[in-house]
Amino acid sequence: MAAVSEAAPQIHLEHVEKTYPNGTVALRDVTLEIPKQDFVFLVGPSGAGKSTLVRLLIREEKATSGTIRVEGQDLSRLKRRHLPYLRRKIGMVFQDFKLLPNLTVFQNVAFALRVTEGGLRHLKPKVEEVLSIVGLEGKETKFPDQLSGGEQQRVAIARALVHDPRIFLADEPTGNLDPATSWEIIQLLLQINARGTTVMMATHNREIVDVMRRRVVAIEGGQIVRDEDAGGYHAPALESH
Amino acid sequence: MHRLWNRIDFAFSSAWQNFWRNAAVSVASVLIVWVVLLALGSLLLVLHSLDQIVALEKTKASAISVYLADTTPLGSAMDFKLHLENDPRVTNVIYVSKDQAMARFRQLPALDPSVIDTLGTNPLPASLDVTVRDIRDLAAIDQEVRSSPLVDKSPATNYEPNVIDKIILLARVAGIAGLVLIIGLTGLSVFIIMLTIRTAIYLRRKEIEVMKLVGATDWFVRWPFIVEGLIVGVVGAAVAVLIVGFGYRPAVINLQSVLIFIPLAFDPAYLRVVLAAMLVFGLLLGSVGSYLGVRRFLKQ
């Protein structure tokens, strides 16, 4: 395994190909470096390969060829029994929140600590800490169906933060939310980024990408077609129209 | 320590919830485990009884009782006894009078003495109990004594040349039939427990998805389901153990009152072994069934 130096990128993809068993080519020759504390938008049409890329990073899928390194670890060589420890370094949120409907806000967040053997002693202060980061103090005993979409996504974000992740992946986190709520979620992601966590957000939300002027990686047909700092949703040439 | 406790607490509370959340399926798997263990326990006890009977019959194999007709005078009986004693193949002859026969009969363990008293007259014949040097001579002696007018005709002797072979055969047939039945039921119960666990996994699929997402280990995800299988095994075994444990003695006594001449014995030491074996087998069924249930699902 390569030595992890400060200079090494936190996420490093080299010539990554992903072909699904049914023959669909989801990614071809993707090379990408993301340094620590970066904030990256991953944009592109549906089916372009954004979700596949996210799934490869948490190794829900394995790359067909090429290498993926996360925190210096080669994911193709990562043993299955070490996979949970990779997942604990990566916070994940989704468009559909993935909250457990029969658990309260507090229990949903605490669940992530319980099932990773965080132990019960430090559970309460940690859950309270992350709930205050996402601004849900006072909602601990509510159930997900008693919350707005934005609040539910905050619970999911809080849950993703309990392990103090080094990397935060958000797959269409604002896909189900109205514009005002979406902006609140983005503010939260910026805040998380400011605390030193690398954030990668796959999105369709053109307005947000255009206003934020952060690094944009555009994928089309499984290939990276554009990678620019302070970019917009579309390439500059198209934007002028 | 703290983590271990968290793991145990989580596994048991989830397993308990699973068990009641799909109660109908859980009860079905408990029932099948119960049936398997009941069959297993009963088979072991029946085979053990047959073994004991064979052992007892073997010790009696070199002896034969020659029943004398009630009309035979004592003098003729004694002459006949002498005649038999002079036979070089015979080692020993004992005369058993009608009264002695009745006294022996009264000592049979399962017999209700009041039943005998209602008989009025003594129906048992006097007999000459003949012991031979070589078991192979029994058949010839049996043939000879049957031709004597002194000998009762119904029945003449208790000579039953194939009784041991018959019992051994019975034990073998019962053993094989029972084994086939138990193997079949074992397969069925493992399958049903597996389905129960699959159902539980299906009902918990969202939780499992989240658990994997936030970095729970495979075994942390699996344990609740393994524990659920163990609960099914233990509950099924416990019910079967209680029934066999408390039912064995009354069953022996009842059977003995029907099969008066077959010596059945209650063997508490062997019963304890059987009950322990049932419990272990129940746990085994539960763990194998649930392991098969979780194995494939959690591979992905």
Chai-1 contact restraints between the chains, C-beta under 6 A:
chainA,res_idxA,chainB,res_idxB,connection_type,confidence,min_distance_angstrom,max_distance_angstrom,comment,restraint_id
A,P84,B,G215,contact,1.0,0.0,6.0,A-B,restraint_1
A,P84,B,T217,contact,1.0,0.0,6.0,A-B,restraint_2
A,R87,B,G215,contact,1.0,0.0,6.0,A-B,restraint_3
A,R88,B,G215,contact,1.0,0.0,6.0,A-B,restraint_4
A,M92,B,L213,contact,1.0,0.0,6.0,A-B,restraint_5
A,K98,B,V210,contact,1.0,0.0,6.0,A-B,restraint_6
A,L100,B,E207,contact,1.0,0.0,6.0,A-B,restraint_7
A,A112,B,V214,contact,1.0,0.0,6.0,A-B,restraint_8
A,V115,B,M211,contact,1.0,0.0,6.0,A-B,restraint_9
A,V115,B,A216,contact,1.0,0.0,6.0,A-B,restraint_10
A,V115,B,F220,contact,1.0,0.0,6.0,A-B,restraint_11
A,T116,B,G215,contact,1.0,0.0,6.0,A-B,restraint_12
A,T116,B,A216,contact,1.0,0.0,6.0,A-B,restraint_13
A,E117,B,R3,contact,1.0,0.0,6.0,A-B,restraint_14
A,E117,B,N6,contact,1.0,0.0,6.0,A-B,restraint_15
A,G119,B,H2,contact,1.0,0.0,6.0,A-B,restraint_16
A,G119,B,R3,contact,1.0,0.0,6.0,A-B,restraint_17
A,G119,B,N6,contact,1.0,0.0,6.0,A-B,restraint_18
A,L120,B,N6,contact,1.0,0.0,6.0,A-B,restraint_19
